[in-house]
């Protein structure tokens, strides 16, 4: 019995820790549940309430990344709940005019238990995605606070998904896709690699299949860098909508 106890203790000390387990220990304190209440804005959306996901990209400045369709285009009241169940009010600081991302601000000094969160933030790896990359989508999927969905990036060149004609639709960017089967509440979740870097931002999914759609982070990084310099992100337009088609379709 004593020998068996010693062997078990030695194994616990020397076993090789799963890299995903170690990554999640660092990433989870930076991921928040977002609850929002909307008034009816001017662009046709409806008033209501909902829940989604966001994640801290700059703890010192109190910046949380999520989707534009979560922040909306009108006045809102929002709050974030961290993994330690601490809640903090959120203020929208940026809504991208084209792509499906935006940023909230929270007051770091209002966190009573900031030490428990280890000042956690998730780094952005805008060039980290590749076909075949194993990923984890971590967020408030189906309103469950924390769900961890596995997948493998299958496409990096998908046209922006069309959700319908009566709401927001992204354009002029590729989307990534994988069969991670995300659902309501997971909007704004980080798409993480095994090193704990966000390689994309979860934006939506298909109700008829397991397909999930992720926004690349190149525009996010540009906007975030500008905001850190206290500048307004500069945006231009060619006044066209581009689509990725095959040569046969383009004839």
LUMTINU-955181 format. One record per residue (C-alpha): x, y, z; residue in three letters. Coordinates in steps of 0.001 Angstrom, whole numbers, plus 500000, padded with zeros to 6 digits. Example, Ala and Ser with C-alpha at 12.3 -4.5 7.8 and 13.67 -1.06 7.14 Angstrom:
512300495500507800Ala513670498940507140Ser
***
This chain:
500000500000500000Unk502811502399500921Unk504657501615497676Unk501498502264495661Unk500995505612497416Unk504602506624496659Unk504231505677492982Unk501001507700492694Unk502634510723494333Unk505667510461492024Unk503384510256488985Unk501432513366489994Unk504664515327490407Unk506332514157487195Unk503511513580484750Unk503645515737481661Unk500863518288481842Unk498545518540478855Unk499355521787476981Unk495658522626476556Unk495122522306480313Unk498001524671481038Unk496787527113478395Unk493248527212479787Unk494500527920483303Unk496016531147481964Unk493257532082479522Unk490100531541481597Unk490629534539483951Unk490636536815480870Unk487316535553479429Unk484086537200480552Unk480354536728480210Unk478729539885478819Unk475116540792479561Unk473575543660477632Unk470303545583477468Unk469553547436474224Unk467213550251473296Unk465941550360469713Unk468637552084467594Unk468178553915464310Unk469411551162461963Unk466522548717462298Unk467623546456465151Unk465168545673467926Unk465278546578471602Unk465971543703473990Unk468569541970476101Unk471081539196475593Unk474275537548476693Unk477540536951474887Unk481266536564475481Unk484269538850475480Unk487896538642476494Unk490450541030477945Unk493053542175475417Unk494600544905477596Unk494101544575481348Unk495912547799482279Unk493675549865479979Unk490593547786480760Unk489810546788477151Unk487561543828476282Unk487134542574472711Unk483798541230471489Unk481555541389468392Unk480021544516466920Unk476630542828466911Unk477026542388470684Unk477815546061471315Unk475148547167468849Unk474830550620467318Unk472736552423469915Unk472840553169473654Unk473250550086475823Unk473809549046479413Unk476307546221479780Unk478232544359482438Unk480928541703482453Unk481210538749484801Unk484676537296485294Unk485427533669486044Unk485644534476489778Unk482022535760489553Unk483026539406490022Unk480925541832487983Unk481934545166486509Unk480062547718484337Unk481107548106480701Unk481253551153478440Unk481468550843474617Unk484582552591473289Unk484669551383469673Unk482258549883467158Unk483816549012463824Unk481782550502460944Unk482256547448458687Unk483606544387460459Unk482025542424463288Unk484120543539466238Unk484082546210468907Unk485664547044472236Unk484301547651475716Unk486092549451478545Unk485949548500482219Unk487395550353485203Unk490172548168486608Unk490022550023489935Unk486452548752490428Unk487662545151490614Unk487871544167494270Unk489602540852493566Unk491867541751490647Unk494693539641492087Unk492589536507491594Unk492423537330487877Unk496256537471487629Unk495923540576485419Unk495165538069482672Unk494854539131479054Unk494850537155475818Unk497417538083473153Unk496246538487469556Unk498011536446466848Unk496553537833463632Unk498860535662461494Unk498578532536463640Unk495752530795461758Unk496412527993459280Unk494422525101457867Unk494658522107460193Unk495324524167463339Unk493741522658466448Unk491681525260468286Unk489477525775471323Unk486551528199471335Unk486030529220474959Unk483016531226476045Unk479427531542477185Unk478051529033474681Unk474284528468475150Unk474407530759478194Unk476500528248480181Unk479121530822481332Unk482086528670480281Unk482063526033477561Unk485148524733475754Unk484515523667472174Unk487204521907470155Unk487743522156466421Unk490208522244463553Unk490480525200461206Unk489286523982457814Unk489084527175455719Unk490733530577455797Unk489077531963452652Unk485360531793453291Unk483216534732452220Unk481678536642455136Unk478548534778456268Unk475155536177455308Unk472887536119458351Unk469885537748456694Unk468704540996455218Unk467281542583458379Unk470436542803460504Unk474185543296460477Unk476258541439457870Unk480027541721457551Unk481707542231454170Unk485040542837452429Unk486929540309454518Unk487573536597454512Unk486282534517457401Unk487755531353458902Unk485595528305459531Unk485639525088461526Unk483102522541462744Unk483106523662466395Unk479294523853466655Unk479080527184468484Unk475650528567469351Unk474006531570470990Unk476050533192473761Unk479413532309472202Unk479553535481470092Unk482782537280470970Unk484584534149472175Unk488321533878471525Unk489445531183469104Unk492548529930470911Unk495567527917469821Unk497516525661472187Unk499762528586473198Unk496826530601474491Unk496830533119471645Unk493632534299469980Unk493937533548466257Unk490383534717465458Unk487158536022466980Unk484083533796466990Unk481256535613465203Unk478487533196464230Unk477448529750463101Unk475074527726460971Unk471897526417462585Unk471695523525460110Unk475215522174460670Unk478213522318463019Unk479919525060460991Unk481212528069462924Unk482530531319461466Unk485439533328462823Unk486576536869462056Unk490325537279461299Unk492113539713463605Unk494061541980461235Unk491548544852461418Unk491172544273465170Unk494904544698465760Unk495022547912463720Unk492102549409465617Unk493435548311469004Unk496873549800468323Unk495265553135467365Unk493126553207470498Unk496160552512472665Unk497717555660471135Unk494483557556471906Unk493815557920468179Unk490680557255466163Unk491178554159463953Unk491459555359460376Unk489241553621457830Unk488963554064454074Unk486635552636451455Unk486578551881447733Unk482756551856447822Unk482585548327446471Unk481806544954448010Unk484306542243447105Unk483497538546446883Unk485840535583446567Unk484724533430443610Unk486235530728441436Unk487567531497437958Unk484593529678436440Unk482135531839438397Unk483958535031437413Unk483656534360433653Unk
***
